[in-house]
Amino acid sequence: MTKWEYGQIFVPTPESFGGMPREALDISKVQRAGMEGWELVSSIPYSTPQGEVRGAFLLLKREAKPSDGSSSR
C-alpha cells in the first residue's frame, strides 16, 4: 500500500499596477518542491474579507519514504 506525505506552499499574488501584475508569479518554491518529488494535489485561493485575492495555498503530496521501524514518539 502506498503511503503519502503532504505539504503546503503559499504563493503570494504579485503586486499590481493599473490592473496588471508588476512582475511574474514567483514560483521558485514550487519549482524546488517539484524537483524534490512533490506533486500538486489542490490549490486554495486566499482572499481578504474585502474580496482581494492575496495568493494561493498549494497542497502537495509525495510518496512517503519507507519507515525504518523505529518510533519517534
N, C-alpha and C positions, 0 to 999 in steps of 0.2 A: 504494500500500500504506500502510495506517495504521500509524504508529509511536506507541508509548505510552511514557510515563514513569511510574515507580512511586514510591510513598512509603509511609510508615507513621506512625501516630499511636498513642501508648499512652494508654489511658483507664483511670485507676485506679478500683477499686471503692470506693464510698463507705464510710466507717466505719459500723459497725452498733452498735445498742444494743438489746438484748433480741431479737436475731434480725432486726430490721428496719433498713433504712438510715436513718441520721440525716438525710441530705439527698439530693436528687435527683442522678442521674448528671450530672457536669459534661461537657456535650457542646459547649462553646464552640469547642474546637479543631476538632471535627467540622463544626460549622456553618460556620466560616471556610473549611475545606477545600472544602465543598460550593459555597460562593459563588465559589471560585477554579476550579471546574470538575472537582474530583476526584470520582471515583465509588468506592464501596466494592466491593472485589473479594472479600475474605475477612476473617474475624476469627479470632484465635488466642487462647484464654484463657491467662492467665499465672497459675500457681499455685505455691505453695511446696511443698517436699518433703513437708510435713505435709498437703497437700491443700487448703490455704486459697487460695481464688481472690482474687488481688490486683488483677486488672484484665484488660484485653484489648489485644492489638495489633491494630489495624485496618490492613489492607493496602488501598491506594488506587491508582487509575490515572487518568490523563487523557491526552488526545491531546497528543503532543509538538509543540511549535512547530516550524515548518519551520526547518531549518538554513540559515544564510547562506552555507554553502560553505566557511567558514574552519575551520581545525583548531585546537583549543586544546591540543594535545599538546606 
